[in-house]
Amino acid sequence: MPGESLNVLLERVNSEESLLAFIAALTKDRRQAVAAERENPNSSYGPDAGGWENRTIEEFLEAAAAWAESTNFGLTQGLAADNLWKRFAVFLYLGKIYE
């Protein structure tokens, strides 16, 4: 799975192992975004170099929780109720991009 995009890994989450692979990729994505921001800072309005809308842990968790509350943890968006691994992975991913 090396080099696969976050979206591909997210779509494949269906187990503890695939969730951990997604989390590792999300962590790497964040580290790369932080490094890119150090080199060439973007405006503080809008996403950073890696597309991260929520740059602090507080913003990240707040956005993820807002998504979870507004979508019943993705059920209203069609996520399968029986795939809790995927629903949690989407929760984490939405912490990155949800406004």
Residue, then its C-alpha position, 0 to 999 in steps of 0.5 A: m500500500p505504499g504511495e496510495s492516496l488517502n482517498v484510496l486508503l479511506e475507501r478500503v477501510n474495513s478492519e483494524e489493520s486497514l484503519l491503522a494503515f489509513i491513520a499512518a497515511l493521514t499522519k504522513d500527510r499532515r507531517q508533509a503539510v506542516a513541512a510544506e507550510r514551513e517552506n512556503p506558508n499559505s494564507s491563514y485563511g483557507p487550507d494549508a499546503g496539504g489541504w488541511e482546513n483545520r490546523t490545530i488539534e482543537e480545530f481538527l477535533e471540533a470539525a470532526a465532531a461537527w461532521a459526526e453530529s450533522t451526519n449521524f456519524g456518516l449514516t445520512q451520507g450512506l456509510a454502512a452502519d456495520n463498518l465502524w472502522k470506516r466510519f471512524a476513518v471518515f471521522l478522522y478524514l473529515g477532521k482534516i477538511y470539514e469546515 
